[in-house]
């Protein structure tokens, strides 16, 4: 009987050397979400309030990711971990 055995995988280490593309993408998404948030009709319908809240949460989560990206990059450099993990 054959078994489904996974091959061991190497641990993946994030590469913090070039985070500009990720940072730029997050900034574009945040700007796009702000435009969409401003475009939501301000009438007090439940659907519009839910849509506005969803956009606010998405903006907040991307801002946190952006902050974490910067923080992790600076932490790695302050500990002398600029080199890729083996």
Rosetta silent file (secondary structure, phi, psi, omega in degrees, C-alpha in Angstrom):
SEQUENCE: XXXXXXXXXXXXXXXXXXXXXXXXXXXXXXXXXXXXXXXXXXXXXXXXXXXXXXXXXXXXXXXXXXXXXXXXXXXXXXXXXXXXXX
SCORE:     score description
SCORE:     0.000 S_00000001
   1 L     0.000  131.189  179.847    0.000    0.000    0.000 S_00000001
   2 L   -84.775  140.717  178.202    1.388    3.411   -0.991 S_00000001
   3 L  -113.260  147.744  176.747    1.447    6.172    1.531 S_00000001
   4 L   -85.924   96.026 -177.924    1.370    9.856    0.850 S_00000001
   5 L  -107.499  125.374  178.160    4.634   10.889    2.446 S_00000001
   6 L   -80.434  142.818  174.192    5.710   14.473    2.206 S_00000001
   7 L   -77.782  143.949  178.034    9.274   15.239    1.511 S_00000001
   8 L   -64.366  137.944 -179.077   10.946   17.381    4.126 S_00000001
   9 L  -106.368  148.601  173.847   11.034   20.997    3.059 S_00000001
  10 L   -72.087  145.201  177.032   13.667   23.542    3.787 S_00000001
  11 L   -70.594  133.902  179.699   12.539   26.290    6.085 S_00000001
  12 L   -88.764  135.015  177.518   11.819   29.437    4.174 S_00000001
  13 L  -113.765  133.338  177.960   13.314   32.637    5.459 S_00000001
  14 L   -64.978  146.378  178.798   11.890   36.008    4.496 S_00000001
  15 L  -103.790  110.237 -177.766   14.147   38.210    2.455 S_00000001
  16 L   -97.695    9.339 -177.913   14.182   41.724    3.890 S_00000001
  17 L   -69.619  -39.752 -178.489   16.860   43.020    1.541 S_00000001
  18 L  -128.843   89.144 -179.630   14.440   44.434   -1.021 S_00000001
  19 L  -101.775    6.090 -176.873   11.091   45.321    0.508 S_00000001
  20 H   -62.069  -39.472 -178.712   10.464   48.302   -1.756 S_00000001
  21 H   -65.261  -41.716  179.048    8.118   46.388   -4.068 S_00000001
  22 H   -67.436  -43.440  179.457    5.993   45.163   -1.161 S_00000001
  23 H   -61.167  -45.272  179.407    5.989   48.611    0.455 S_00000001
  24 H   -62.625  -40.678  179.387    4.966   50.263   -2.838 S_00000001
  25 H   -63.514  -44.019  178.494    2.204   47.712   -3.367 S_00000001
  26 H   -63.010  -41.570  178.946    0.824   48.298    0.133 S_00000001
  27 H   -63.917  -39.314  177.218    0.898   52.080   -0.364 S_00000001
  28 H   -65.159  -42.207  179.275   -0.974   51.745   -3.669 S_00000001
  29 H   -64.792  -40.421  178.691   -3.588   49.504   -2.071 S_00000001
  30 H   -63.105  -44.625  178.634   -4.049   51.933    0.824 S_00000001
  31 H   -62.361  -42.118  179.349   -4.501   54.855   -1.585 S_00000001
  32 H   -63.881  -40.895  179.200   -6.967   52.841   -3.676 S_00000001
  33 H   -67.902  -34.355  175.828   -8.964   51.874   -0.594 S_00000001
  34 H   -64.526  -40.408  177.676   -9.111   55.517    0.528 S_00000001
  35 H   -63.134  -44.308  179.386  -10.532   56.471   -2.877 S_00000001
  36 H   -65.141  -39.438  178.871  -13.128   53.693   -2.621 S_00000001
  37 H   -63.035  -42.289  178.772  -13.979   54.701    0.947 S_00000001
  38 H   -68.626  -22.667 -179.531  -14.520   58.308   -0.120 S_00000001
  39 H   -85.409   -8.328  179.626  -16.718   57.098   -2.982 S_00000001
  40 L   -72.322  134.393  179.371  -19.166   55.235   -0.739 S_00000001
  41 L   -62.477  134.309 -173.798  -22.512   56.980   -0.478 S_00000001
  42 L   -86.564   10.938  176.370  -22.841   58.534    2.964 S_00000001
  43 L   -65.193  154.036 -172.253  -26.499   57.679    3.397 S_00000001
  44 L   -85.437   40.976  176.064  -27.174   55.826    6.611 S_00000001
  45 L   -82.267  152.432 -178.252  -28.055   52.478    5.073 S_00000001
  46 H   -62.884  -36.773 -179.885  -26.733   49.362    6.782 S_00000001
  47 H   -64.356  -42.976  179.761  -25.060   48.203    3.578 S_00000001
  48 H   -68.068  -38.563  177.701  -23.110   51.460    3.188 S_00000001
  49 H   -65.054  -39.100  178.087  -22.043   51.456    6.823 S_00000001
  50 H   -66.694  -40.341  178.374  -20.820   47.876    6.478 S_00000001
  51 H   -64.574  -43.638  179.206  -18.933   48.727    3.301 S_00000001
  52 H   -62.948  -42.195  179.463  -17.301   51.738    4.939 S_00000001
  53 H   -64.579  -39.088  178.149  -16.308   49.663    7.965 S_00000001
  54 H   -62.812  -44.762  178.164  -14.804   46.979    5.711 S_00000001
  55 H   -62.127  -41.712  179.074  -12.727   49.563    3.835 S_00000001
  56 H   -62.366  -40.954  179.028  -11.538   51.080    7.127 S_00000001
  57 H   -67.285  -39.455  178.353  -10.490   47.649    8.407 S_00000001
  58 H   -65.661  -40.581  177.667   -8.649   46.837    5.172 S_00000001
  59 H   -62.623  -46.114 -179.208   -6.825   50.176    5.315 S_00000001
  60 H   -61.491  -43.259 -178.727   -5.894   49.589    8.946 S_00000001
  61 H   -66.037  -37.808  178.343   -4.598   46.067    8.287 S_00000001
  62 H   -70.257  -34.970  175.902   -2.431   47.236    5.379 S_00000001
  63 H   -65.727  -36.527  176.080   -1.047   50.077    7.479 S_00000001
  64 H   -66.314  -42.928  177.726   -0.137   47.533   10.157 S_00000001
  65 H   -60.184  -40.849  178.934    1.575   45.322    7.573 S_00000001
  66 H   -62.940  -44.338  177.845    3.507   48.343    6.353 S_00000001
  67 H   -64.745  -40.748  178.767    4.571   49.193    9.895 S_00000001
  68 H   -65.889  -37.707  179.368    5.550   45.582   10.622 S_00000001
  69 H   -62.121  -45.498  179.251    7.587   45.414    7.441 S_00000001
  70 H   -66.526  -41.920 -178.606    9.579   48.486    8.413 S_00000001
  71 H   -65.452  -44.355 -179.122    9.973   47.323   12.001 S_00000001
  72 H   -65.867  -37.862  178.621   11.155   43.834   11.036 S_00000001
  73 H   -64.799  -43.416 -179.486   13.633   45.211    8.545 S_00000001
  74 H   -69.813  -34.485  177.739   15.120   47.586   11.120 S_00000001
  75 H   -65.170  -41.207  179.590   15.235   44.845   13.778 S_00000001
  76 H   -63.394  -41.414 -178.646   17.148   42.532   11.461 S_00000001
  77 H   -71.496  -33.007 -179.152   19.700   45.215   10.669 S_00000001
  78 H   -72.310  -23.778  177.671   20.121   46.210   14.320 S_00000001
  79 L   -95.954    4.674  178.734   20.923   42.606   15.247 S_00000001
  80 L    73.832   31.309 -177.680   23.352   42.181   12.364 S_00000001
  81 L  -107.156   36.261 -178.543   21.111   39.794   10.488 S_00000001
  82 L   -67.341  -25.701 -179.008   21.304   41.429    7.076 S_00000001
  83 L   -75.583  150.641  178.619   22.524   38.169    5.587 S_00000001
  84 L   -65.987  139.545  178.259   20.022   35.604    4.450 S_00000001
  85 L   -70.502  144.397  179.360   19.317   32.844    6.933 S_00000001
  86 L   -96.878    0.000    0.000   20.632   29.420    5.982 S_00000001
